[in-house]
Amino acid sequence: MPEVILEHGSEREARRILGVTIPKDTSTDLFSALILADDFLKNGGKAVVISDFLQTENNKDLQTAAAVI
């Protein structure tokens, strides 16, 4: 399940949050993460995806999701 850990934050806030974020051993749904990022980036901005990029949750095409954003 994709998770947003900072919205409308500064670079300083992002660095602080990334410094205390603990990795989780969960299934991966990069397709949904890319679609969620697109929802947040309608007015511009950047999204950072931190992942091992091993798709485990569904078989949706990541290139299709990437093309959306």
Secondary structure, 3 states (H helix, E strand, C coil): CCCCCCCCCCHHHHHHHHHHCCCCCCCCCHHHHHHHHHHHCCCCCCCCCCCCCCCCCCCCCHHHHHHHC
